[in-house]
Structures are given as C-alpha cells and as structure tokens.
C-alpha cells in the first residue's frame, strides 16, 4: 500500500503542476482554462492502483485546491504540453503530458522514503 505522503505527492503531481513549462506563466491559455478531473493510474510500484482529483488551470498555471501542505508548481504551454512537479514532506513526484480541448494524458513517477511508483494520468475537462 502507498505511503500516505507519496499518495498526496502523486495526487498533486497529476493534479498537473510543474517545473514550469517555458512561457506558461507569461501567456494566457484560455483554451485550457477551467476545471479538470485527473485520474492517476499506477502501473509500477507499491502505490494504490488509482486516484482521482480535481484541478484548475488558470492562465496556463495549474493549481490544486486541496491540502495546502502539498507544494505544486507547473503549467500548460500554448500547445497543451503539461509539465508537473510536486513535493509533500519527504515525497516528490513529476509528471508530463499533453492536454487537448477536452481531455489529455501523460506519464508520472514518484518516490517517498523507500517507495517508488510510476504510471500514467488521464484528464478530462469538467
């Protein structure tokens, strides 16, 4: 079973945030703005099989309205490329992928005190 801190880290990761996508913070991305539902699927490692979380994209930046101790940074560039980085306590995770007008997906990987997991994420506009 997944360590609780890694679970929070992964949630935030595929909540879509990151080691910023170049230009994402400078330009408005109305095509991707809005609420998104993100499904995180574990393909390898001892993490729980899947999680679903809600995120918001605003002006190319991704945010998560959940636990404030989860530190997320990242964004969506004008072509829909997503780059994500997240930290929660001793846990960290990264993700990347692409959004289109109504959906998207990509890959992620994370680690927390001895546990390593990786997989894919799927997003759909709400």
C-alpha positions in Angstrom: 0.0 0.0 0.0 1.2 3.5 -0.8 2.7 5.7 1.9 0.2 8.5 2.7 2.8 11.2 1.9 3.6 9.7 -1.5 -0.1 9.4 -2.2 -0.5 13.1 -1.5 2.5 13.8 -3.7 1.2 11.8 -6.6 -2.2 13.5 -6.3 -0.7 16.8 -6.6 1.6 15.8 -9.4 -1.2 14.7 -11.6 -3.2 17.5 -10.5 -1.0 19.0 -13.2 1.8 21.3 -11.9 5.4 21.6 -12.6 8.9 22.6 -13.1 7.2 25.2 -15.2 6.7 24.8 -18.9 8.6 27.6 -20.5 6.3 30.5 -21.3 3.3 29.0 -19.4 3.3 31.7 -16.8 3.7 34.6 -19.3 0.8 33.8 -21.6 -2.9 33.3 -21.1 -4.2 29.8 -22.1 -7.9 30.3 -22.3 -8.2 27.1 -24.4 -7.1 25.0 -21.3 -8.5 27.2 -18.5 -11.1 25.7 -16.3 -11.7 22.7 -14.1 -10.2 19.3 -14.9 -10.7 15.9 -13.4 -7.4 13.9 -13.3 -7.2 10.1 -12.9 -3.8 8.9 -11.7 -3.1 5.2 -12.6 -0.2 3.3 -11.0 1.5 0.9 -13.5 4.6 0.0 -11.4 5.4 0.1 -7.7 3.5 -0.3 -4.4 1.2 2.7 -4.7 -2.6 2.4 -4.7 -3.9 1.4 -8.1 -5.6 4.8 -8.9 -6.7 8.2 -7.6 -9.0 10.9 -9.0 -8.5 14.5 -8.2 -9.8 17.9 -9.4 -7.6 20.7 -10.6 -8.0 24.1 -12.1 -6.0 25.6 -14.9 -5.9 29.4 -15.0 -3.8 31.4 -17.4 -1.6 28.4 -18.1 -0.9 27.7 -14.4 -2.2 24.6 -12.6 -3.5 24.7 -9.1 -4.9 22.2 -6.6 -7.5 23.4 -4.1 -6.8 20.5 -1.6 -4.2 20.1 1.1 -2.1 23.3 1.5 0.9 21.3 2.6 1.2 20.0 -1.0 3.6 22.2 -2.9 2.8 22.2 -6.7 4.3 24.2 -9.5 3.8 23.9 -13.2 1.7 24.7 -16.1 0.4 24.1 -19.6 2.1 25.8 -22.6 0.2 27.2 -25.7 0.4 23.8 -27.4 -1.1 21.9 -24.4 2.1 20.4 -23.1 2.0 19.8 -19.3 5.0 19.6 -17.0 4.4 18.9 -13.3 6.5 18.8 -10.1 5.2 18.3 -6.6 6.5 17.9 -3.1 4.8 16.8 0.1 7.0 16.3 3.1 9.7 13.8 2.1 7.8 12.7 -1.1 8.3 14.1 -4.6 6.7 13.3 -7.9 7.0 14.6 -11.5 4.7 14.3 -14.5 4.4 15.3 -18.1 2.0 15.0 -20.9 -0.5 17.0 -23.0 -3.9 18.4 -22.9 -6.3 19.0 -25.8 -9.6 20.9 -25.8 -11.4 18.4 -23.6 -9.0 15.7 -22.4 -5.4 14.7 -22.1 -2.9 12.3 -20.6 0.7 11.6 -19.8 3.2 9.8 -17.5 4.3 10.3 -13.9 6.8 8.9 -11.4 7.3 9.5 -7.7 9.3 8.5 -4.6 8.8 8.6 -0.9 11.1 7.0 1.8 11.8 3.8 0.1 8.7 3.5 -2.1 8.9 4.2 -5.8 6.0 4.2 -8.2 5.2 5.2 -11.8 2.3 5.2 -14.2 0.1 7.3 -16.4 -2.5 10.0 -15.9 -5.7 10.9 -17.8 -7.5 14.2 -17.6 -10.9 15.3 -18.8 -12.5 18.8 -18.7 -15.4 19.3 -16.2 
